[in-house]
Amino acid sequence: MKMNELKLVYFSPTGTTRKVLMETARNIDLKSVSFDFSVYKEKKPVLRFAANDFVLFGIPVYYGRVPALFTEYLANITGSGTPAALIATYGCREYEDALLELKETVEKNGFKVIGAAAFPAEHSLVPTIGARRPNKNDMKVIADYGVQLNRRIRKETAFDSVSIHVPGNSPYRKYGRNSLFPKADVSTCTVCRACAKSCPSGAISIKEPMKTDHKKCIGCLKCIRVCKQNSRAISSIKFRILSSRLNKVCQNDRQADIFL
């Protein structure tokens, strides 16, 4: 079967998952088209892929799961026996049920998973954990994942015999509770609305950008990263508690897990 295009479908609020996905895609000999769900879309797009497309799905791991917000988008993304590969990035703790959940979700929607990988990365909340990962060595491993996927789609005429097994449990673990709600400093905020425009969950209103809807906030802290005035921050006490807890369970030297 002659492959058509490489479709990149991903959720990457802080950019790390996108970086990994793009390095993988760079080593696949197909023209690529991106579908970035990192910016909030109130109306969920409907995507349908052909049998001769190849789809790369990429997610960051939240609480050992696929981000709940991204699963809403996945509900409207379908294939026709379309070959797909998975990428999960995680902050050097565990990816737990995330790969299994992503695999089962996309397979239910008409995709055939022919590869999966979990890559350790700098923690999005506590950047001293896994600092500057993916590093140079990580990028070589990521690139090789793309090379192996490219070899598979060039070699195989059909993927019926391919069977990928990934770790995880079903039912999946429960989502943790987000307690990191960024607040704006009204004395320094210039109401530029960069935070509202970039918020992946729609938790910051364009009309009132100094407020955060705690029910929608997923705690990705993207609003803090994009604020040029440094007006947004989280509670220093909560951050110290989180940092202490994560430093006990995360391992900076974790290596990639690749399933082909």
Steps between C-alpha positions, in 0.01 A plus 500: 500500500643837399484742790340840448592753771631509854240654731627643830230513768620629834443686825805687627430798730867558590652390168694191608268243345500701177881500498510121536227450241674723244834322543325168443318636195823641355621143450187380319503545122153643460361849462352601835192696606461616863190509719600681820241483779713696748285810453143474623227432246149530639360319199687173467619442140398184316791320331476191283813329369537263206636147508822613329572788737748453782413674829732594785314570825691689771406579860657605829409269788269650764456297819605185314224557243425660166405863577122502545468806277671319211267202529217739412676581173580133435128418507467683166810351334445181301692276265426227245740235617753784487852414626604710798787538745490641852723735698466578870733734687518495877688687774733221611250340738280235332275494196282230660179451295550783248632297206245225549216752523617681187542172311158366595334833424640543150452133413134530598482794259624303200880519519757219493786570743832387352733667750503671838755679716528678834774759535614656831517879491545807715213520746259774394423603859841452664757563225797399717372142463630359171649841427559575130369163388462388230875551476737417212503128579121495539460661159706224340267239650196698386642532149564126487136438595404698191748303287353170619145617436602613152656161432180329611264699280736458203537127551147396593227475237241432771512529876262223603783291643643785709410469867624764743477441875552786747495502881207632700186400681134512413296647658743790493615676814295796618607850405670697773361830618658817366591739781730736308291796395707788360394843619563833333661794678264788424777753566720371216253340257468709181194309378684395184290181499789277393404260779137481388595445136740217583305320773433144374191451714322834459539570871598866445244732349598749231267750666642447851855362458596564861258229611544121475211255491615232746252247364660519154865553596714189440808635680734496199638844596522608137358839598800559728741416219345736248457798735773752409419711805545203737161591640376145542619264771390212720511480878862466614389278788312261270794495261746406776271220618460369144870527428591309815253223421607462137870500578442188708332301223660629178822367350700735279677213321191322370533359150256476211270202456434412135255237377520384140 
